[in-house]
Amino acid sequence: LDTAGQEEFCTMREQYLRSGNGFLIVFAVTDRNSFEDVKRLHTMICRVKDRDDFPVLLVGNKADLENERH
């Protein structure tokens, strides 16, 4: 479920997390806040699924925007 972090999808997000078998967490390498959200998202997935043994792939995007990195 790609919500781009939009809070209006919060209730729908938990429903999709519950049914997910694996997760792709994407953050922007140009945005420190998006990287810091990774831990929060992982914790949310663990809480909703009530376990922590599921596959997760962490992806840093916008790597081509090297001049915008902080």
Secondary structure as UniProt FT lines:
FT   TURN            4..5
FT   HELIX           7..9
FT   HELIX           10..19
FT   STRAND          23..28
FT   TURN            29..30
FT   HELIX           32..49
FT   STRAND          56..61
FT   TURN            63..64
FT   HELIX           66..68
//
